[in-house]
C-alpha cells in the first residue's frame, strides 16, 4: 500500500545560519522568555497569557493547544498555566512541567508536547520527553492524559 509523503517543512533564510549564531527566531524566543520570567516573578504571567497565545495560533496548532489546555484544567487543576518561550505551559511548584511547542512557532513540520526534567516519566535508563502530535483526537487525548498523570508522579 502506498502512503502519501508529507512535504518537508519550508526553509527560509531567516531560519538558517552557517556561522553558528542564533537565528532571528531563537533570539526572539530568548527575549520573550526573559520578559515572561519577569512577568512570572511579578505574578502577571497567568492563564490569560496562555489563552492569548492559543488565540494567536492557526489551524491544528490551536486545536491541539485548546485540547491540551482543557485536558490539563480537567485532570491537573493544580498545575499553573503560563507561557514559556511563548508556548502554552503548565508549572508544578513554580517549575514548568509540560508545554506545547506549536509547529507555527518555528515553522516546523509538527508541534510537540514536551516535558521538562521535573516530570516523572522515568522508565529505565532511557525514556521520551517529547511527543510529536499533528492533531487532537480522543485517542491522542487519552495518551496525553496518561503522560500528564505519570509526569505528575500521582
C-alpha distance (Angstrom), angle and dihedral (degrees) to the residues before:
residue distance angle dihedral
X1 . . .
X2 3.80 . .
X3 3.77 118.3 .
X4 3.76 125.9 -151.0
X5 3.78 114.3 -109.9
X6 3.76 117.4 -134.7
X7 3.78 114.9 -134.4
X8 3.81 114.1 -111.1
X9 3.78 117.6 -104.5
X10 3.78 114.7 -82.3
X11 3.80 112.7 -103.6
X12 3.76 122.2 -146.0
X13 3.77 132.3 -167.9
X14 3.81 90.3 -115.6
X15 3.81 90.2 60.8
X16 3.77 100.6 53.3
X17 3.74 130.2 65.4
X18 3.75 127.0 175.7
X19 3.79 96.0 -168.1
X20 3.79 95.5 67.8
X21 3.80 92.9 -111.9
X22 3.79 125.7 134.7
X23 3.79 117.3 -85.3
X24 3.80 120.1 -122.0
X25 3.81 89.1 -106.0
X26 3.81 92.3 51.8
X27 3.81 91.8 48.4
X28 3.81 90.5 49.8
X29 3.82 91.0 49.4
X30 3.82 91.9 51.3
X31 3.80 91.1 48.8
X32 3.79 89.7 48.4
X33 3.81 91.2 49.3
X34 3.82 91.7 52.6
X35 3.81 90.8 51.5
X36 3.82 90.8 47.0
X37 3.79 91.0 50.9
X38 3.81 90.5 55.1
X39 3.81 91.1 46.8
X40 3.81 91.0 48.4
X41 3.82 92.1 51.6
X42 3.80 88.7 50.6
X43 3.82 91.2 49.3
X44 3.81 91.5 -114.0
X45 3.83 101.5 112.8
X46 3.78 98.7 88.7
X47 3.76 145.4 149.9
X48 3.80 88.8 -77.5
X49 3.81 88.7 62.7
X50 3.81 88.6 53.5
X51 3.81 91.6 48.9
X52 3.80 90.6 48.2
X53 3.83 90.9 50.3
X54 3.81 90.7 49.6
X55 3.81 91.6 48.8
X56 3.83 89.9 57.6
X57 3.82 93.0 55.5
X58 3.78 124.9 97.6
X59 3.80 132.6 -130.6
X60 3.77 118.3 -41.4
X61 3.83 92.5 6.0
X62 3.80 88.9 63.0
X63 3.82 94.2 42.7
X64 3.81 91.2 51.9
X65 3.81 92.5 45.6
X66 3.81 91.4 48.9
X67 3.79 91.3 48.7
X68 3.79 92.6 47.0
X69 3.80 92.4 47.3
X70 3.81 92.5 50.2
X71 3.80 90.7 47.3
X72 3.81 94.0 50.2
X73 3.81 91.3 47.9
X74 3.82 89.7 50.9
X75 3.81 102.0 44.1
X76 3.81 103.5 23.4
X77 3.81 109.6 28.4
X78 3.81 88.7 157.0
X79 3.82 89.7 72.4
X80 3.80 114.8 96.2
X81 3.82 114.2 -129.2
X82 3.81 114.6 -137.5
X83 3.76 139.3 138.5
X84 3.79 121.0 -97.0
X85 3.82 118.7 -171.8
X86 3.81 83.7 -16.3
X87 3.80 92.5 -57.3
X88 3.79 124.2 121.4
X89 3.79 102.9 -105.4
X90 3.78 139.5 175.4
X91 3.79 123.6 -145.0
X92 3.78 133.0 -155.4
X93 3.79 117.7 -159.1
X94 3.80 90.4 -10.1
X95 3.83 96.2 -52.6
X96 3.82 124.0 102.7
X97 3.79 108.5 -108.3
X98 3.81 100.8 177.5
X99 3.79 139.1 2.4
X100 3.80 142.7 -178.8
X101 3.82 110.7 -122.9
X102 3.77 97.5 -165.6
X103 3.80 120.7 -149.0
X104 3.80 94.9 -122.3
X105 3.81 93.2 61.3
X106 3.80 93.6 74.6
X107 3.82 99.0 10.7
X108 3.79 91.5 -107.9
X109 3.79 128.3 160.8
X110 3.80 94.1 -109.7
X111 3.76 140.4 0.4
X112 3.75 126.1 -122.6
X113 3.75 142.1 -150.5
X114 3.77 107.1 -127.0
X115 3.78 132.6 -164.9
X116 3.79 125.4 -154.9
X117 3.79 125.6 -139.3
X118 3.81 93.8 -87.6
X119 3.83 88.4 68.0
X120 3.80 112.2 104.0
X121 3.81 95.6 -134.8
X122 3.81 93.8 126.2
X123 3.79 112.9 145.1
X124 3.78 112.8 167.5
X125 3.78 117.4 -51.8
X126 3.83 96.6 -38.7
X127 3.82 132.8 38.8
X128 3.80 138.9 153.1
X129 3.80 120.9 -100.3
X130 3.80 98.0 179.0
X131 3.79 128.9 56.2
X132 3.81 123.6 -167.2
X133 3.77 114.0 -138.3
X134 3.80 128.1 -178.1
X135 3.79 100.8 -180.0
X136 3.79 140.1 9.2
X137 3.79 111.1 -111.6
X138 3.81 133.0 160.8
X139 3.81 89.3 -107.1
X140 3.82 92.2 50.7
X141 3.79 90.4 45.7
X142 3.81 90.4 54.2
X143 3.83 91.2 50.9
X144 3.81 92.8 46.3
X145 3.81 89.6 49.2
X146 3.82 90.1 55.8
X147 3.82 90.6 48.6
X148 3.81 93.6 50.0
X149 3.79 93.1 48.2
X150 3.81 89.9 48.0
X151 3.82 91.3 46.8
X152 3.78 90.2 53.5
X153 3.78 90.0 55.8
X154 3.81 90.7 -131.1
